[in-house]
Amino acid sequence: MAVRFGKSPQAKVARVWALTVFAAFTSVWSTATASEPAPIAVRITEDLHEGCPKRPTTFERLRARLCHVREAAEGEPAVDVAVRVEKRGGTSHGTIMLVAAGERARAHSVGRVV
């Protein structure tokens, strides 16, 4: 059955319905194809022992695993990432602490023989 868009009330309803469906479809389509989400601002502080490699930087390592991060501007709200690596004997012990919106996450510690 073909819908004709004449001047009858049913035709006007059909026209409005068709335009509404089209508008809803294009709205959903544009939302689904919207640009990437905004990157998360991070601020990294490091406390590394002398023998700890400095390249790639902690930010470069983070960026390699999480593509939606960027370095925070001065004074900008951000996720604070505190990295501490200390040498104990022949082992490097690292701790990472995350702080976001004043909430501190549990520290994650690892050790590696160097």
C-alpha positions as CSV (number, residue, x, y, z in Angstrom):
1,M,0.0,0.0,0.0
2,A,1.5,3.3,-1.1
3,V,1.1,6.4,1.1
4,R,0.1,9.5,-0.7
5,F,0.8,12.9,0.8
6,G,-2.3,14.8,-0.3
7,K,-4.2,17.3,1.7
8,S,-6.5,14.9,3.6
9,P,-6.0,14.6,7.4
10,Q,-4.7,11.1,7.0
11,A,-2.1,12.2,4.5
12,K,-1.0,15.0,6.8
13,V,-0.6,12.5,9.7
14,A,1.3,10.2,7.4
15,R,3.6,13.1,6.3
16,V,4.2,14.1,9.9
17,W,4.8,10.5,10.9
18,A,7.3,10.0,8.0
19,L,9.2,13.2,8.9
20,T,9.3,12.2,12.6
21,V,10.7,8.7,11.8
22,F,13.3,10.3,9.5
23,A,14.3,12.8,12.1
24,A,14.6,10.1,14.8
25,F,16.6,7.9,12.5
26,T,19.0,10.6,11.6
27,S,19.4,11.7,15.2
28,V,20.2,8.1,16.3
29,W,22.6,7.7,13.3
30,S,24.5,11.0,14.1
31,T,24.8,10.0,17.8
32,A,26.1,6.5,16.9
33,T,28.6,8.0,14.5
34,A,29.7,10.9,16.7
35,S,33.3,11.6,17.3
36,E,35.5,9.8,19.8
37,P,34.8,10.5,23.5
38,A,36.7,13.3,25.0
39,P,40.1,12.1,26.3
40,I,40.7,11.8,30.1
41,A,43.1,14.4,31.5
42,V,45.8,12.7,33.6
43,R,48.6,14.2,35.7
44,I,51.6,11.9,36.3
45,T,54.1,12.3,39.1
46,E,57.1,10.0,39.3
47,D,59.6,9.0,42.0
48,L,62.0,6.6,40.2
49,H,65.3,5.2,41.4
50,E,68.4,6.1,39.5
51,G,68.6,2.9,37.4
52,C,65.0,3.0,36.3
53,P,64.5,3.6,32.6
54,K,63.2,7.0,31.7
55,R,62.1,6.2,28.1
56,P,59.5,5.6,27.1
57,T,57.9,8.0,29.7
58,T,55.1,6.9,32.0
59,F,52.7,8.9,29.9
60,E,53.9,7.3,26.7
61,R,53.4,3.9,28.3
62,L,49.9,4.8,29.5
63,R,49.0,6.3,26.1
64,A,50.1,3.1,24.4
65,R,47.5,1.1,26.3
66,L,44.8,3.8,26.7
67,C,44.2,5.9,23.6
68,H,41.7,8.3,25.3
69,V,44.1,10.0,27.7
70,R,45.9,13.3,27.5
71,E,48.2,15.3,29.7
72,A,46.3,17.7,32.0
73,A,46.9,21.4,31.8
74,E,48.1,23.3,34.9
75,G,45.2,23.6,37.4
76,E,42.8,21.4,35.4
77,P,40.9,18.7,37.2
78,A,42.5,15.4,36.3
79,V,43.2,11.8,37.3
80,D,46.4,11.9,39.3
81,V,48.7,9.0,38.7
82,A,51.6,8.7,41.2
83,V,54.3,6.3,40.2
84,R,57.0,5.3,42.6
85,V,59.8,2.8,41.8
86,E,62.4,2.0,44.4
87,K,65.3,-0.4,44.4
88,R,65.5,-2.9,47.2
89,G,68.6,-5.1,46.8
90,G,68.5,-6.4,43.3
91,T,64.7,-5.8,42.8
92,S,62.8,-2.8,41.6
93,H,59.5,-2.4,43.5
94,G,56.9,-0.2,41.9
95,T,53.7,1.3,43.2
96,I,51.0,3.1,41.3
97,M,48.4,5.2,43.0
98,L,45.3,6.8,41.3
99,V,43.4,9.7,42.7
100,A,40.3,11.1,40.9
101,A,37.9,13.6,42.3
102,G,39.6,13.4,45.6
103,E,39.0,9.6,45.8
104,R,42.1,7.5,46.2
105,A,42.2,4.1,44.6
106,R,44.0,1.2,46.1
107,A,47.7,1.1,45.3
108,H,49.0,-1.5,43.0
109,S,52.5,-2.8,43.7
110,V,54.8,-5.0,41.7
111,G,58.4,-6.2,42.0
112,R,60.9,-7.1,39.3
113,V,64.5,-8.3,39.5
114,V,66.8,-5.9,37.8
